[in-house]
Amino acid sequence: MENSNNIAIVSGFFAILGIIVGYFIGVKKYAFEKIYEQRLMCIKDLYKRAVVLEFILKKHIHFIGADTTTESISKKIESLNKVKESFQKFQHKFWEEEIILDEITAEQINIFLKKYIEITSKLVVSNNAQQLGDPAQSFEYWDESFRLASSDLVKIKINLKEEFRRTLKIRSWKKLFYKLLGL
């Protein structure tokens, strides 16, 4: 009789322990799924914004920034202000969402941002040189920004896209889930 009571107590203990462990796994899984869902939406939004940012920059460089006439200065200033405004919106959104991104993804976005700043800085110098009547220096800085946007920025965006895809893959979800569970 006492032996069957001990078995019942041990069985009850394991049942309660199973419920408690199941509860904690469920809570961690739910929290992970919510974070993962937020990360997916964030990455999707940031990628859309990066595409728009690249388009606006290339539109400026290829069409508006290439014009060296005196009449083009005001149009260049207006266009470059749009480029800067779009950049600031992207950067602000990234800073708001950076906390839910993994470090590698955030690093890739920062590389994109740094290159974008380098290119737009050269465009600003190009515009200033044009306003000061130095067409050679204006062309030199515009040409550098053109080359950077056509080569470096394209490569960086490809790397960013690949990193976003890696983050979105299911295997990453499983790996993170197991990490959260401590397995």
C-alpha positions in Angstrom: 0.0 0.0 0.0 2.8 2.4 0.9 4.7 1.5 -2.2 1.6 2.4 -4.4 1.3 5.7 -2.5 4.9 6.5 -3.3 4.4 5.7 -7.0 1.3 7.9 -7.1 3.2 10.7 -5.4 6.2 10.4 -7.8 3.8 10.1 -10.8 1.9 13.2 -9.6 5.2 15.1 -9.1 6.3 14.3 -12.7 2.9 15.3 -14.1 3.1 18.6 -12.3 6.7 19.1 -13.4 5.7 18.3 -17.0 2.9 20.9 -16.9 5.3 23.5 -15.5 8.0 22.7 -18.1 5.4 22.8 -20.9 4.1 26.1 -19.7 7.6 27.7 -19.7 8.3 26.2 -23.2 5.0 27.6 -24.4 5.7 31.0 -23.0 9.1 31.1 -24.6 7.8 29.9 -27.9 5.0 32.5 -27.9 7.5 35.3 -27.1 9.9 34.0 -29.8 7.2 33.9 -32.4 6.1 37.4 -31.7 9.6 38.7 -31.9 10.2 36.8 -35.1 7.0 38.2 -36.6 8.1 41.7 -35.7 11.6 41.1 -37.2 10.0 39.9 -40.4 7.9 43.0 -40.7 10.8 45.2 -39.8 13.1 43.6 -42.4 10.4 43.8 -45.1 9.8 47.5 -44.3 13.6 48.4 -44.1 14.2 46.6 -47.4 11.5 48.5 -49.2 12.9 51.8 -47.8 16.4 50.8 -48.9 15.1 50.2 -52.5 13.4 53.6 -52.5 16.5 55.2 -51.1 18.7 53.7 -53.8 16.3 54.7 -56.5 16.1 58.3 -55.4 19.9 58.5 -55.2 20.4 57.0 -58.6 17.7 59.2 -60.1 19.6 62.2 -58.8 23.0 61.0 -59.9 22.1 59.8 -63.3 19.7 62.6 -64.4 19.8 65.7 -62.3 23.4 65.5 -60.9 24.9 65.0 -64.3 23.7 68.4 -65.5 26.5 71.0 -65.3 24.6 74.0 -66.5 24.2 77.1 -64.3 20.4 76.7 -64.5 20.6 73.2 -63.0 21.9 74.4 -59.6 18.5 75.0 -58.0 17.1 71.8 -59.4 20.1 69.9 -58.0 19.7 71.5 -54.6 16.0 70.5 -54.5 16.7 67.0 -55.6 19.6 66.5 -53.2 17.4 67.7 -50.4 14.9 65.0 -51.3 17.8 62.4 -51.2 18.8 63.7 -47.8 15.3 63.7 -46.4 14.7 60.1 -47.6 18.0 59.1 -46.0 17.0 60.6 -42.7 13.7 58.8 -42.7 15.4 55.5 -43.4 18.0 56.1 -40.8 15.4 57.1 -38.2 13.3 54.0 -38.9 16.4 51.8 -38.6 17.3 53.3 -35.3 13.8 52.7 -34.0 13.8 49.1 -35.1 17.5 48.2 -34.6 16.8 46.6 -31.2 14.9 43.7 -32.7 17.4 43.0 -35.5 20.3 40.6 -35.0 23.8 42.1 -35.0 24.8 40.9 -38.4 21.8 42.5 -40.1 22.2 45.8 -38.2 25.9 45.8 -39.2 25.0 45.3 -42.9 22.5 48.2 -42.7 25.1 50.4 -41.1 27.5 49.6 -43.9 24.8 50.6 -46.4 24.2 53.9 -44.5 27.9 54.8 -44.3 28.3 54.3 -48.1 25.2 56.3 -48.7 26.6 59.1 -46.6 29.9 59.0 -48.4 28.1 59.3 -51.8 25.7 62.1 -50.8 28.6 64.0 -49.2 30.5 64.0 -52.5 27.3 65.2 -54.2 27.0 68.1 -51.8 30.7 69.0 -52.5 30.0 68.7 -56.2 27.0 71.1 -56.0 29.0 73.5 -53.9 31.9 73.5 -56.4 29.4 74.1 -59.2 27.9 77.1 -57.3 31.4 78.5 -56.8 32.1 78.2 -60.5 34.6 75.2 -60.4 33.3 72.8 -63.0 36.3 70.5 -62.9 36.0 69.9 -59.1 32.2 69.6 -59.5 32.6 66.9 -62.1 35.2 65.1 -60.1 33.0 64.7 -57.1 29.9 63.9 -59.1 31.9 61.2 -61.0 33.2 59.7 -57.7 29.7 59.5 -56.3 28.5 58.0 -59.6 31.1 55.3 -59.5 30.4 54.6 -55.8 26.7 54.3 -56.4 27.1 52.1 -59.4 29.6 49.7 -57.9 30.1 49.8 -54.1 26.5 50.7 -53.2 25.1 48.0 -55.5 27.4 45.3 -53.9 26.5 46.5 -50.4 22.8 46.3 -51.2 23.2 42.8 -52.6 24.9 41.8 -49.4 22.1 43.4 -47.4 19.5 41.5 -49.4 21.3 38.2 -48.8 21.5 39.0 -45.1 17.8 39.8 -45.0 17.0 36.5 -46.8 19.2 34.6 -44.3 17.3 36.2 -41.5 14.0 35.3 -43.0 14.7 31.6 -43.5 13.0 29.0 -41.4 16.3 27.4 -40.3 17.1 30.7 -38.6 13.8 30.5 -36.8 14.5 27.0 -35.6 18.0 27.9 -34.5 16.8 30.9 -32.5 14.0 28.9 -31.0 16.4 26.2 -29.8 18.7 28.9 -28.5 15.8 30.5 -26.5 15.0 27.1 -25.0 18.7 26.6 -24.1 19.0 23.5 -26.3 
